[in-house]
Amino acid sequence: MRSADGGENWEQIGFVPGAGTTTGLRNYSYEDDVQASGIKVPVIKYRLVQVDLDGTSKRSPIVEALITGAPTDVALSQNYPNPFNPVTSISYQLSEPGFVSLKVYDAMGREVATLVNATKEAGAYTVKFNGKDLPSGAYMYRMTAGGKTIEKRMVLLK
């Protein structure tokens, strides 16, 4: 079971079948895909519930897991691949919810694409940029979020 609100509410996130009645040591595992769940807190609490064949259950002590890699600031990563033809990925992260603008400009400073123009939750995101209708050359992408503006360069090479 998992709790993302300090232990107030618990949800069942999986089931691992047991080996039945046994006196031997058994190891069980379950992988929780926290990123896919959309949880945005740095600490998650877990506990196991053992259900015996007769229907009785026992709860384990609560353990806490520190979720590493939670964004601590606004960041914009270098696109990959770079140079690209014609599609590249651009990743960014937000430490708190807010409005995000991510736009692409040509070498003359003209806007050629708007990739993001919306309010987003805190977390890590990746968007694709397709330059199939653009000529080869250097392009700049600019993100504005959390009171910061960050720019990076990329090269479309056909």
Buried (B, 14 or more C-beta within 10 A) or exposed (E): BBBBEEEEEBEEEEEEEEEEEEEEEEEEEEEBEBEEEEBBBEEBBBBBEEEEEEEEEEEEEEEEEEBEEBBEEBBBBEBEEBEBEBEBBBBBBBBBEBEBBBBBBBEEEEEBBEBBEEEBEBBBBEBEBEBEEBEEBEBBBBBBBBEEEBEBEBBBBE
